[in-house]
Amino acid sequence: MQNDELIWQNINLNFCSYKVKAKQQKQSFCKNEHNVTGLCNRQSCPLANSKYATVREEKGVCYLYMKVIERAHTPKEMWEKIKLPRNYEKALELIDEHLIYWPKFTVHKCKQRYTKIVQYLIRMRKLRKKNTKKLVSRDLKMEKRESRREAKALAAAQLDQSIEKELLDRLKKGTYGDIYNIHKDVFEKLVDEDEEEEEEEESEFVEDFDESDLEDIEDYALEMEMETTGSSRKKVKITE
């Protein structure tokens, strides 16, 4: 048979895994999830009271838990779970209905606990609606390590590019003669770049020709024809 007073003496005087002693205060606290007040005393201890009631919240829904000595032989079904409505007044009426013959201390503490749960659920809903800033932790050691690695990789990439540019310049100038020990891809890339530069044509915009320019061109053409005819006559005389 369960003896509440004997259980409390063992818990209070010896050891309890749920008890938390505060250094500054004389009052001890209880970590048991069914404790209605959170304090470690005779009336609030859920282990040392065979008839006990409390209120708990699960995923935004409040439930009334009740324990009686008639179910002490079945630990699996020891606690009776009753869902409380979202309406505050109806929930208090339901607590009074189920705890009508229970001690006033238990009824008052269950109502007080339910009130606190409803208040923090309302605050949670308000905070979800607000666009609050989210604080994210920063790993400074990791950031410094990554920045050093990035700087080293960038320096190595710039060094490779400068070496490649210098070798290509020497290849164009012919510093090492006709035989070069270079990669085929680099050589083909250089040849393609030279061909593209040769194929590009330069275009300029000039003024239109005047009539004086046309007359000069016609005079120059007549002079060229006269010179060609004179040279042909000289050649004929020599042949005769």
ROKOL-717763 format. One record per residue (C-alpha): residue number from 1; residue in one letter; x, y, z. Coordinates in Angstrom, 1 decimal. Layout:
<atom k="NUM" r="A" xx="X" yy="Y" zz="Z"/>
...
! end
This chain:
<atom k="1" r="M" xx="0.0" yy="0.0" zz="0.0"/>
<atom k="2" r="Q" xx="1.2" yy="3.5" zz="-0.8"/>
<atom k="3" r="N" xx="2.2" yy="5.7" zz="2.1"/>
<atom k="4" r="D" xx="2.6" yy="9.4" zz="1.1"/>
<atom k="5" r="E" xx="4.2" yy="10.5" zz="4.4"/>
<atom k="6" r="L" xx="6.9" yy="7.8" zz="4.2"/>
<atom k="7" r="I" xx="7.7" yy="8.7" zz="0.6"/>
<atom k="8" r="W" xx="8.0" yy="12.4" zz="1.5"/>
<atom k="9" r="Q" xx="10.4" yy="11.6" zz="4.4"/>
<atom k="10" r="N" xx="12.6" yy="9.7" zz="2.1"/>
<atom k="11" r="I" xx="12.6" yy="12.3" zz="-0.6"/>
<atom k="12" r="N" xx="13.0" yy="15.3" zz="1.7"/>
<atom k="13" r="L" xx="15.7" yy="13.9" zz="4.0"/>
<atom k="14" r="N" xx="17.6" yy="11.7" zz="1.6"/>
<atom k="15" r="F" xx="17.9" yy="12.1" zz="-2.2"/>
<atom k="16" r="C" xx="15.5" yy="13.1" zz="-5.0"/>
<atom k="17" r="S" xx="16.7" yy="13.4" zz="-8.6"/>
<atom k="18" r="Y" xx="14.1" yy="16.2" zz="-9.3"/>
<atom k="19" r="K" xx="15.3" yy="18.5" zz="-6.4"/>
<atom k="20" r="V" xx="17.3" yy="21.6" zz="-7.2"/>
<atom k="21" r="K" xx="18.8" yy="23.5" zz="-4.2"/>
<atom k="22" r="A" xx="19.5" yy="27.2" zz="-4.6"/>
<atom k="23" r="K" xx="22.6" yy="28.7" zz="-3.0"/>
<atom k="24" r="Q" xx="21.2" yy="32.1" zz="-2.2"/>
<atom k="25" r="Q" xx="17.7" yy="31.0" zz="-1.2"/>
<atom k="26" r="K" xx="16.6" yy="28.4" zz="1.4"/>
<atom k="27" r="Q" xx="13.7" yy="27.2" zz="-0.8"/>
<atom k="28" r="S" xx="14.4" yy="24.2" zz="-3.1"/>
<atom k="29" r="F" xx="12.9" yy="23.8" zz="-6.6"/>
<atom k="30" r="C" xx="11.5" yy="20.8" zz="-8.3"/>
<atom k="31" r="K" xx="12.1" yy="19.8" zz="-12.0"/>
<atom k="32" r="N" xx="9.3" yy="17.3" zz="-12.2"/>
<atom k="33" r="E" xx="7.1" yy="18.1" zz="-15.2"/>
<atom k="34" r="H" xx="3.9" yy="17.4" zz="-13.2"/>
<atom k="35" r="N" xx="4.7" yy="19.8" zz="-10.3"/>
<atom k="36" r="V" xx="2.0" yy="22.4" zz="-10.2"/>
<atom k="37" r="T" xx="4.1" yy="25.1" zz="-8.5"/>
<atom k="38" r="G" xx="7.7" yy="24.3" zz="-9.3"/>
<atom k="39" r="L" xx="8.6" yy="24.2" zz="-5.6"/>
<atom k="40" r="C" xx="9.8" yy="21.3" zz="-3.5"/>
<atom k="41" r="N" xx="7.4" yy="21.0" zz="-0.6"/>
<atom k="42" r="R" xx="4.9" yy="18.5" zz="0.9"/>
<atom k="43" r="Q" xx="1.8" yy="19.9" zz="-0.8"/>
<atom k="44" r="S" xx="3.4" yy="20.5" zz="-4.3"/>
<atom k="45" r="C" xx="5.3" yy="17.2" zz="-4.6"/>
<atom k="46" r="P" xx="3.7" yy="14.9" zz="-7.3"/>
<atom k="47" r="L" xx="5.5" yy="11.8" zz="-5.9"/>
<atom k="48" r="A" xx="4.5" yy="12.2" zz="-2.3"/>
<atom k="49" r="N" xx="0.8" yy="12.9" zz="-3.0"/>
<atom k="50" r="S" xx="-1.4" yy="10.0" zz="-4.2"/>
<atom k="51" r="K" xx="-4.2" yy="12.5" zz="-5.1"/>
<atom k="52" r="Y" xx="-2.8" yy="15.2" zz="-7.3"/>
<atom k="53" r="A" xx="-3.8" yy="17.5" zz="-10.2"/>
<atom k="54" r="T" xx="-1.9" yy="19.8" zz="-12.5"/>
<atom k="55" r="V" xx="-2.2" yy="21.6" zz="-15.8"/>
<atom k="56" r="R" xx="0.3" yy="21.1" zz="-18.7"/>
<atom k="57" r="E" xx="0.6" yy="22.6" zz="-22.2"/>
<atom k="58" r="E" xx="1.4" yy="20.4" zz="-25.3"/>
<atom k="59" r="K" xx="1.8" yy="22.1" zz="-28.7"/>
<atom k="60" r="G" xx="-0.3" yy="25.1" zz="-27.8"/>
<atom k="61" r="V" xx="-3.1" yy="23.0" zz="-26.2"/>
<atom k="62" r="C" xx="-3.7" yy="22.9" zz="-22.4"/>
<atom k="63" r="Y" xx="-4.6" yy="19.7" zz="-20.6"/>
<atom k="64" r="L" xx="-5.8" yy="18.9" zz="-17.0"/>
<atom k="65" r="Y" xx="-3.9" yy="16.0" zz="-15.5"/>
<atom k="66" r="M" xx="-5.5" yy="14.2" zz="-12.5"/>
<atom k="67" r="K" xx="-4.0" yy="11.3" zz="-10.4"/>
<atom k="68" r="V" xx="-6.0" yy="9.3" zz="-7.8"/>
<atom k="69" r="I" xx="-4.9" yy="6.5" zz="-5.5"/>
<atom k="70" r="E" xx="-7.3" yy="4.0" zz="-7.1"/>
<atom k="71" r="R" xx="-5.1" yy="3.9" zz="-10.2"/>
<atom k="72" r="A" xx="-1.8" yy="3.6" zz="-8.3"/>
<atom k="73" r="H" xx="-1.5" yy="-0.2" zz="-9.2"/>
<atom k="74" r="T" xx="-1.4" yy="0.8" zz="-12.9"/>
<atom k="75" r="P" xx="1.4" yy="3.3" zz="-13.6"/>
<atom k="76" r="K" xx="0.5" yy="3.3" zz="-17.3"/>
<atom k="77" r="E" xx="-2.9" yy="4.7" zz="-16.6"/>
<atom k="78" r="M" xx="-2.2" yy="6.6" zz="-13.5"/>
<atom k="79" r="W" xx="-2.8" yy="10.1" zz="-14.9"/>
<atom k="80" r="E" xx="-6.2" yy="11.1" zz="-16.4"/>
<atom k="81" r="K" xx="-5.8" yy="13.6" zz="-19.2"/>
<atom k="82" r="I" xx="-8.6" yy="16.1" zz="-20.0"/>
<atom k="83" r="K" xx="-8.4" yy="18.7" zz="-22.8"/>
<atom k="84" r="L" xx="-9.2" yy="22.2" zz="-21.8"/>
<atom k="85" r="P" xx="-11.1" yy="24.5" zz="-24.2"/>
<atom k="86" r="R" xx="-9.4" yy="27.7" zz="-25.7"/>
<atom k="87" r="N" xx="-12.0" yy="29.9" zz="-24.0"/>
<atom k="88" r="Y" xx="-10.5" yy="31.0" zz="-20.7"/>
<atom k="89" r="E" xx="-13.8" yy="31.2" zz="-18.7"/>
<atom k="90" r="K" xx="-15.0" yy="27.8" zz="-19.9"/>
<atom k="91" r="A" xx="-11.6" yy="26.2" zz="-19.1"/>
<atom k="92" r="L" xx="-11.9" yy="27.5" zz="-15.5"/>
<atom k="93" r="E" xx="-15.4" yy="26.2" zz="-15.2"/>
<atom k="94" r="L" xx="-14.2" yy="22.8" zz="-16.4"/>
<atom k="95" r="I" xx="-11.4" yy="22.8" zz="-13.8"/>
<atom k="96" r="D" xx="-13.9" yy="23.6" zz="-11.1"/>
<atom k="97" r="E" xx="-16.2" yy="20.8" zz="-12.3"/>
<atom k="98" r="H" xx="-13.6" yy="18.1" zz="-12.3"/>
<atom k="99" r="L" xx="-11.9" yy="19.2" zz="-9.0"/>
<atom k="100" r="I" xx="-15.1" yy="20.0" zz="-7.1"/>
<atom k="101" r="Y" xx="-14.2" yy="17.8" zz="-4.1"/>
<atom k="102" r="W" xx="-10.5" yy="18.4" zz="-4.2"/>
<atom k="103" r="P" xx="-8.5" yy="20.5" zz="-1.7"/>
<atom k="104" r="K" xx="-8.7" yy="24.3" zz="-2.3"/>
<atom k="105" r="F" xx="-4.9" yy="24.6" zz="-2.6"/>
<atom k="106" r="T" xx="-4.8" yy="22.2" zz="-5.6"/>
<atom k="107" r="V" xx="-7.7" yy="23.9" zz="-7.3"/>
<atom k="108" r="H" xx="-6.2" yy="27.4" zz="-6.9"/>
<atom k="109" r="K" xx="-2.8" yy="26.3" zz="-8.1"/>
<atom k="110" r="C" xx="-4.2" yy="24.6" zz="-11.2"/>
<atom k="111" r="K" xx="-6.1" yy="27.8" zz="-12.1"/>
<atom k="112" r="Q" xx="-3.0" yy="29.9" zz="-11.4"/>
<atom k="113" r="R" xx="-0.9" yy="27.6" zz="-13.6"/>
<atom k="114" r="Y" xx="-3.4" yy="27.6" zz="-16.4"/>
<atom k="115" r="T" xx="-3.5" yy="31.5" zz="-16.3"/>
<atom k="116" r="K" xx="0.2" yy="31.7" zz="-16.7"/>
<atom k="117" r="I" xx="0.2" yy="29.2" zz="-19.6"/>
<atom k="118" r="V" xx="-2.5" yy="31.2" zz="-21.4"/>
<atom k="119" r="Q" xx="-0.5" yy="34.4" zz="-20.9"/>
<atom k="120" r="Y" xx="2.7" yy="33.1" zz="-22.4"/>
<atom k="121" r="L" xx="0.8" yy="31.5" zz="-25.3"/>
<atom k="122" r="I" xx="-0.7" yy="35.0" zz="-26.1"/>
<atom k="123" r="R" xx="2.8" yy="36.5" zz="-26.0"/>
<atom k="124" r="M" xx="4.1" yy="33.8" zz="-28.3"/>
<atom k="125" r="R" xx="1.4" yy="34.6" zz="-30.9"/>
<atom k="126" r="K" xx="2.1" yy="38.3" zz="-30.7"/>
<atom k="127" r="L" xx="5.8" yy="37.7" zz="-31.2"/>
<atom k="128" r="R" xx="5.2" yy="35.5" zz="-34.3"/>
<atom k="129" r="K" xx="3.3" yy="38.4" zz="-35.9"/>
<atom k="130" r="K" xx="6.0" yy="40.9" zz="-35.3"/>
<atom k="131" r="N" xx="9.0" yy="41.1" zz="-37.7"/>
<atom k="132" r="T" xx="11.7" yy="40.8" zz="-35.1"/>
<atom k="133" r="K" xx="15.4" yy="40.5" zz="-35.8"/>
<atom k="134" r="K" xx="16.8" yy="37.0" zz="-35.6"/>
<atom k="135" r="L" xx="20.1" yy="36.7" zz="-33.7"/>
<atom k="136" r="V" xx="22.6" yy="34.3" zz="-35.3"/>
<atom k="137" r="S" xx="25.8" yy="33.2" zz="-33.7"/>
<atom k="138" r="R" xx="29.0" yy="33.8" zz="-35.6"/>
<atom k="139" r="D" xx="32.0" yy="31.5" zz="-35.6"/>
<atom k="140" r="L" xx="34.9" yy="34.0" zz="-35.7"/>
<atom k="141" r="K" xx="37.6" yy="31.3" zz="-35.8"/>
<atom k="142" r="M" xx="36.0" yy="29.8" zz="-38.9"/>
<atom k="143" r="E" xx="35.6" yy="33.1" zz="-40.6"/>
<atom k="144" r="K" xx="39.2" yy="34.0" zz="-40.0"/>
<atom k="145" r="R" xx="40.4" yy="30.6" zz="-41.3"/>
<atom k="146" r="E" xx="38.2" yy="31.0" zz="-44.4"/>
<atom k="147" r="S" xx="39.5" yy="34.5" zz="-45.1"/>
<atom k="148" r="R" xx="43.1" yy="33.4" zz="-44.9"/>
<atom k="149" r="R" xx="42.4" yy="30.5" zz="-47.2"/>
<atom k="150" r="E" xx="40.7" yy="32.8" zz="-49.7"/>
<atom k="151" r="A" xx="43.7" yy="35.2" zz="-49.6"/>
<atom k="152" r="K" xx="46.2" yy="32.4" zz="-50.2"/>
<atom k="153" r="A" xx="44.1" yy="31.0" zz="-53.1"/>
<atom k="154" r="L" xx="43.8" yy="34.5" zz="-54.7"/>
<atom k="155" r="A" xx="47.6" yy="35.0" zz="-54.4"/>
<atom k="156" r="A" xx="48.3" yy="31.6" zz="-56.0"/>
<atom k="157" r="A" xx="45.8" yy="32.4" zz="-58.8"/>
<atom k="158" r="Q" xx="47.4" yy="35.8" zz="-59.5"/>
<atom k="159" r="L" xx="50.9" yy="34.1" zz="-59.5"/>
<atom k="160" r="D" xx="49.8" yy="31.5" zz="-62.0"/>
<atom k="161" r="Q" xx="48.3" yy="34.2" zz="-64.3"/>
<atom k="162" r="S" xx="51.4" yy="36.4" zz="-64.1"/>
<atom k="163" r="I" xx="53.7" yy="33.4" zz="-64.9"/>
<atom k="164" r="E" xx="51.5" yy="32.4" zz="-67.9"/>
<atom k="165" r="K" xx="51.5" yy="36.0" zz="-69.2"/>
<atom k="166" r="E" xx="55.3" yy="36.2" zz="-68.9"/>
<atom k="167" r="L" xx="55.8" yy="32.9" zz="-70.8"/>
<atom k="168" r="L" xx="53.4" yy="34.0" zz="-73.5"/>
<atom k="169" r="D" xx="55.2" yy="37.3" zz="-73.9"/>
<atom k="170" r="R" xx="58.6" yy="35.5" zz="-74.2"/>
<atom k="171" r="L" xx="57.0" yy="33.1" zz="-76.7"/>
<atom k="172" r="K" xx="55.9" yy="36.0" zz="-78.9"/>
<atom k="173" r="K" xx="59.4" yy="37.6" zz="-78.7"/>
<atom k="174" r="G" xx="61.1" yy="34.4" zz="-79.5"/>
<atom k="175" r="T" xx="63.4" yy="34.5" zz="-76.5"/>
<atom k="176" r="Y" xx="64.1" yy="30.7" zz="-76.3"/>
<atom k="177" r="G" xx="64.5" yy="30.1" zz="-80.1"/>
<atom k="178" r="D" xx="62.4" yy="27.9" zz="-82.3"/>
<atom k="179" r="I" xx="61.8" yy="25.0" zz="-79.9"/>
<atom k="180" r="Y" xx="59.4" yy="25.6" zz="-77.0"/>
<atom k="181" r="N" xx="58.5" yy="23.1" zz="-74.3"/>
<atom k="182" r="I" xx="54.9" yy="24.4" zz="-73.7"/>
<atom k="183" r="H" xx="51.5" yy="22.9" zz="-73.5"/>
<atom k="184" r="K" xx="49.7" yy="22.3" zz="-76.7"/>
<atom k="185" r="D" xx="46.5" yy="24.0" zz="-75.5"/>
<atom k="186" r="V" xx="48.4" yy="27.2" zz="-74.5"/>
<atom k="187" r="F" xx="50.1" yy="27.3" zz="-77.9"/>
<atom k="188" r="E" xx="46.9" yy="26.8" zz="-79.8"/>
<atom k="189" r="K" xx="45.2" yy="29.5" zz="-77.7"/>
<atom k="190" r="L" xx="48.0" yy="32.0" zz="-78.5"/>
<atom k="191" r="V" xx="47.8" yy="31.2" zz="-82.3"/>
<atom k="192" r="D" xx="44.1" yy="31.7" zz="-82.3"/>
<atom k="193" r="E" xx="44.5" yy="35.1" zz="-80.6"/>
<atom k="194" r="D" xx="47.1" yy="36.2" zz="-83.2"/>
<atom k="195" r="E" xx="44.8" yy="35.1" zz="-86.1"/>
<atom k="196" r="E" xx="41.9" yy="37.0" zz="-84.6"/>
<atom k="197" r="E" xx="44.0" yy="40.2" zz="-84.3"/>
<atom k="198" r="E" xx="45.1" yy="39.8" zz="-88.0"/>
<atom k="199" r="E" xx="41.5" yy="39.3" zz="-89.2"/>
<atom k="200" r="E" xx="40.2" yy="42.4" zz="-87.5"/>
<atom k="201" r="E" xx="39.9" yy="45.3" zz="-90.0"/>
<atom k="202" r="E" xx="40.2" yy="48.9" zz="-89.0"/>
<atom k="203" r="S" xx="37.4" yy="51.2" zz="-90.2"/>
<atom k="204" r="E" xx="37.5" yy="55.0" zz="-90.2"/>
<atom k="205" r="F" xx="35.1" yy="57.8" zz="-91.2"/>
<atom k="206" r="V" xx="36.4" yy="60.3" zz="-93.9"/>
<atom k="207" r="E" xx="34.9" yy="63.4" zz="-95.6"/>
<atom k="208" r="D" xx="33.2" yy="63.3" zz="-99.0"/>
<atom k="209" r="F" xx="35.2" yy="64.1" zz="-102.2"/>
<atom k="210" r="D" xx="35.0" yy="67.6" zz="-103.6"/>
<atom k="211" r="E" xx="34.9" yy="68.5" zz="-107.4"/>
<atom k="212" r="S" xx="38.5" yy="69.8" zz="-107.2"/>
<atom k="213" r="D" xx="39.6" yy="66.4" zz="-105.9"/>
<atom k="214" r="L" xx="37.9" yy="64.7" zz="-108.8"/>
<atom k="215" r="E" xx="39.7" yy="67.1" zz="-111.3"/>
<atom k="216" r="D" xx="43.0" yy="66.4" zz="-109.7"/>
<atom k="217" r="I" xx="42.4" yy="62.6" zz="-110.1"/>
<atom k="218" r="E" xx="41.5" yy="63.0" zz="-113.8"/>
<atom k="219" r="D" xx="44.6" yy="65.1" zz="-114.5"/>
<atom k="220" r="Y" xx="46.8" yy="62.5" zz="-112.7"/>
<atom k="221" r="A" xx="45.2" yy="59.7" zz="-114.8"/>
<atom k="222" r="L" xx="45.9" yy="61.7" zz="-118.1"/>
<atom k="223" r="E" xx="49.5" yy="62.2" zz="-117.1"/>
<atom k="224" r="M" xx="49.9" yy="58.5" zz="-116.4"/>
<atom k="225" r="E" xx="48.5" yy="57.6" zz="-119.9"/>
<atom k="226" r="M" xx="50.8" yy="60.0" zz="-121.6"/>
<atom k="227" r="E" xx="53.8" yy="58.6" zz="-119.9"/>
<atom k="228" r="T" xx="52.9" yy="55.1" zz="-120.8"/>
<atom k="229" r="T" xx="52.4" yy="56.0" zz="-124.5"/>
<atom k="230" r="G" xx="55.7" yy="57.9" zz="-124.6"/>
<atom k="231" r="S" xx="57.6" yy="54.9" zz="-123.3"/>
<atom k="232" r="S" xx="56.0" yy="52.6" zz="-125.8"/>
<atom k="233" r="R" xx="57.1" yy="54.8" zz="-128.7"/>
<atom k="234" r="K" xx="60.6" yy="54.8" zz="-127.5"/>
<atom k="235" r="K" xx="60.6" yy="51.0" zz="-127.4"/>
<atom k="236" r="V" xx="59.3" yy="50.9" zz="-131.0"/>
<atom k="237" r="K" xx="62.1" yy="53.2" zz="-132.3"/>
<atom k="238" r="I" xx="64.7" yy="51.0" zz="-130.7"/>
<atom k="239" r="T" xx="63.3" yy="47.9" zz="-132.3"/>
<atom k="240" r="E" xx="63.4" yy="49.5" zz="-135.8"/>
! end
